Amino acid sequence: MDLKGRDFLKVLDYSSEELKYLIGLAISFKEKKKNGELHKYLKGKNVALIFEKDSTRTRCAFEVAASDLGMSSTYLGPTGSQMGKKETIEDTARVLSRMYDGIEYRGFGQDIVENLAKYSDVPVWNGLTNEFHPTQVLADFMTMYEHFGHLEGLSLVYFGDARYNMGNSLMIMSAKMGVNFTCCAPKSLWPSEDLIKQARVIADENGSAIFLTDDPKEGATGKDVVYTDVWVSMGEDDKVWKDRIKMLKPFRVTTELMDFTNENSIFMHCLPSFHNNKTRIGKEIEDKYGVSEMEVTDEVFESSKSKVFDEAENRMHTIKAVMYATLK
């Protein structure tokens, strides 16, 4: 399949067949990595990694994947470039695409990465925006495929604030892959009506369905995959914690909630996770609000059902697949 020169900005831009191809390619790269087989197919190329939001998994995944493919990478952190300060996005795109073979962007509005791609002469990859997180869900669905051996017909439920990148991307990816998707959250935290309508059209084409509920028991019952994310998204004001904790506490993923799922079900999380109080922010939240576990209990996070570190590893393999497919 020829994807050379394509941007990777959101899963809406790719067909079901193209997404399946990328997952298959990632699986093959994972096997090569496991077997110690060199695959420096893009030796001599260079990529720029723009991070307006800090990251562990995304940065490491792009840097290691680029190195494995034989490429050099330049990290431009939150204070590492003039984009948006002294230099426009349009100018930044045109400068970097004269020096690099590909550009990754992780930051704020989807409009920024879309504009970057519009003015770039080389592929642009979305490492996360407020609205979408395509490289994450590619890794998620690779992980699901590895566990179940198939994707079509599975049922995934997302607990938590579904208005932003993870809720949006999981819903669309599920629709594309023939996976039944349930958003389980207070109604005020559901995805936009327009995106829900789009997802339902796509799901209908692929033999799956989109459901929404504000009942945690209903959301969990009979599901194969339980997914959650932090209750306050990157970039949101810390002042929202108090109200968000009160609103989402009934949607915390617990062992009792997991008991309603299918016997072979798995738990997933894009990380980082507030499953205990062993981080600075986690301790601050416990001191302020008396909550030591938020979106998921430590018991579930550390259980045999948890596949969170498989997901984290698969970020590297799927990102490698995206870069290779669009640059080869």
Secondary structure, DSSP 8 states (H G I E B T S, - for coil): ---TT--BS-GGGS-HHHHHHHHHHHHHHHHHHHTT----TTTT-EEEEEESS--SHHHHHHHHHHHHTT-EEEEE-TTS--BTTTB-HHHHHHHHHHH-SEEEEESS-HHHHHHHHHH-SS-EEEEE-SS--HHHHHHHHHHHHHHHS--TT-EEEEES--SSHHHHHHHHHHHHHT-EEEEES-GGGS--HHHHHHHHHHHHHTT--EEEES-HHHHHTT-SEEEE--SS-TTS-GGGHHHHHHHHGGG-B-HHHHTTS-TT-EEEE-S---SSS-SHHHHHHHHHHS-S--SB-HHHHTSTTB-HHHHHHHHHHHHHHHHHHHH-
